[in-house]
Amino acid sequence: MIKVLFVCLGNICRSPMAEFVMRDLLTNAGLSHAVTVASAATSSEEIGNPVYPPVRKLLRSHNIPCDGHSARQLQPQDYEDFDLLIGMETRNLQNMQRICGGDPDGKMHRLLDFTHRPGDVADPYFTLDYESTWRDVNEGCAALLEYLARMN
């Protein structure tokens, strides 16, 4: 089983969006038995909070449930527990490496690095542009799914 952890700043917008989009893609591809996904934050400010309401509404509009999510912070042990740690932006990667003590096994990547247009997924909490984040997350997760399918 491949274990993937999506990471963003607060674990209420981008990383849970990626987690639930990826779960949906894995189910539709018949790969949910081979890959497990979760999400976490680099900061502690949103710990325990659910998916941010505008993100929850957006996921619901695409028939993707996100019930039961509770924001949690990335822990050093996550580096050992997960095969891939996927940050949403460069700053997330820097904080992930700080929290986990580096990336000696090359497990950390940005989500859009799996696409043909590497870069950062903008934080809609600050930009208020949830649709652009939705498009980036979907594109990144679809490309990551292709990568994971090749790993199986």
Salt bridges, closest charged atoms under 4 A:
GLU19 OE2 - ARG23 NH2 2.61
GLU19 OE1 - HIS69 ND1 3.90
ASP78 OD2 - ARG72 NH1 2.99
GLU89 OE1 - ARG14 NH1 2.62
GLU89 OE2 - ARG91 NE 3.09
ASP113 OD1 - ARG110 NH2 2.85
ASP120 OD1 - ARG110 NH1 3.07
ASP123 OD2 - ARG14 NH2 3.41
ASP136 OD1 - ARG117 NH2 2.46
GLU139 OE1 - ARG117 NH2 2.94
